[in-house]
Amino acid sequence: KQYTALLATENIQLQFTEDGISAIAQWAAEVNSRTENIGARRLHTIMEKILEDVSFTADGNPRQVVIDEPYVRSKLQPIAEDDDLSRYIL
């Protein structure tokens, strides 16, 4: 809800699907189990990584972004598969 409200100020409508929410939770749990377990703080870093492109390209023009499982996977899989990268980025 926080990210939806934050990006709404830039006229971006975020829509989280059920499979997207589930994928975010699964990635957070998986990275926490493979690297240092930082609990819910991991969720924050994962959300930042998922929404990084959306946040930095916001130009005030209205648009809708759907956060579903394929979108989450496309943003996290390359980083999460590399233990060194996931340790420092996620």
Stockholm file with secondary structure:
# STOCKHOLM 1.0

chainA/1-90         KQYTALLATENIQLQFTEDGISAIAQWAAEVNSRTENIGARRLHTIMEKILEDVSFTADGNPRQVVIDEPYVRSKLQPIAEDDDLSRYIL
#=GR chainA/1-90 SS CHHHHHHHTTTEEEEECHHHHHHHHHHHHHHHHHSCCCTHHHHHHHHHHHHHHHHHTCCSCCEEEEECHHHHHHHHHHHHTSHHHHHHHC
#=GC SS_cons        CHHHHHHHTTTEEEEECHHHHHHHHHHHHHHHHHSCCCTHHHHHHHHHHHHHHHHHTCCSCCEEEEECHHHHHHHHHHHHTSHHHHHHHC
//
